Amino acid sequence: MTDPETPQQFKSASSGRFVVPGWMNLVAGQPDVAEVQLDLQAADLNREQACLLLDYWATPTDLTLQSILPVRAFTAVPEGWCLFVPAQGRVLVRAIDPEPNPPLLGSHWLQLEPGTPAGTVVNVSVGFPAPPVPEANLRLNN
């Protein structure tokens, strides 16, 4: 029996990582074949406002799922985070930190092919770019 006050959190049986809520069985009739493991660089764990924006596109015109995973979730769960996806569509992982001025943004697409074998593991290493140097701190050639 489940406790309605405590929502169930799924974990990957193979990696022990927590599954980002909603990222299983995305397409009816299509089994999940790939585990996308999200790894955040240690230098970025202290970013207070940063997050990952995760998109799954079953077709080029169908945004099937979009989720936000705050960077602080990586410090709360030492096992890490993952997504499960079928052998079709695209996954977009965007790293966003609005705190510096200008804000930081990095992105990466994963294309999932119909022949992707079950049990495929994809590691996505997320590293935020260094903040830009403010103009007042730039040195000119003197």
N, C-alpha and C positions, 0 to 999 in steps of 0.2 A: 504494500500500500504506500502511496506517496503522501507527503505532507504538503498541502497547498501553500503553506507559508514559506516553504523552501523549494524554489524551482530546481528541477533536475538539470545538472550540468553534465554533458557527455564528454568522455575522454576517448582518445584513440587507443585501440587495443594494442597496436604495434609500437607506437611511440610514447604513449603515456601523456601526450599533450592534451590540453583541454580544447574542445571544438568550439569555435566561435558560434554563439547561439544562432540557429537557423541554417547553418552551413552543412546540411546533410540532406540527401534525397531532394535535390533542387529541381530535377526534371522528372515528371511522372513517367514511369516505365523505363527509365534509364538508371542503371545502378551506379553508385559512386565507384570510381576506379582509381582516382588519384588523391593522395593526401598532400596538400600544400602546407608545408611547415614554415611558419613565420619566425624569423630570428632577428632580434633587434640588437644592434651593437651596444656593448656595455656603456660606451661614452654617451649614448643617447637616453639612458634610463632615467636621468634626472630632469628631462624636459617636462615641465609641469603642464603645458597647454597642448602638447603634441598629440597626434592621433594618426591611426591608419584608416583610410577610407577604402573599403573593400567592395568591389563591384563584380557581379557575375552576369555575363551576357550570354544567354542560351543561343541566341542568334544575333546577327549584327544590328537588328532593330529592336531586340527584346531585352531590356534591363530587367533581369529576373529577380535579383536580390542586391541590396546595398546595405552595408553595415559600417558602423564606426567602432573601432577598437582603440580606446585611449592607451597611450604609452604606459600609464600607471598600471594597466592590467598586467604588464609583463613583470612588474615588481611584486604584484599581489599573488601571482601564480608562477612559482619558479619552474614548473614543468614545461611551460611555454604554451603556445597557441597554434592551432591548425585549422584548415578548411578541408572539406571533402567535396569533390566535384566529379561529374560524369565525364565521359569521353566525348564531349562536344562543347563548343562555345569558347569564351574567353574570360579570364580573370584579370581585373585591373587592381593593382595594389598601389595606393598613393600615400605617401608619407607627408603629413602637413604639420607645420609648426607656425602658428600665427603670432607667436610671442616676439620674435625679432622683427625689426623693421628694415627692409621689406620682409614679409613672411617667407618661409622656406617651403618648397614643394619638390618632391621627387616622385616619379611614377615608373611602373613597369607592367607590361602586358604579358600574360601567359596564354598561348594558343593551345587549346586542347583538341587533339585530332581523334577522329572516330576509332582508329586502331590502337589507341593507348591501352596497354595491358593493365589488367587489374593489379593493384598493389604498387603502382607507380608512386614514387615519393619525389616531390619537388621541394627544394629548399630555397626560400626567398630570404636573402640577407638584406635587412633594412638598415640603412645608415643615412642619417640626415646630413646634408651638405653643411660645411662650416658657415656660420653666419657671415654676411658680407661685412667688410670693414667700413665703418662710418667715414664719411668724407672728411670729417675734422681730424681723423687719425692718419690720413694718407700723407705720405711724405713726397714731396716733389724733388726732382733732381736739382740740387743747388750747387 
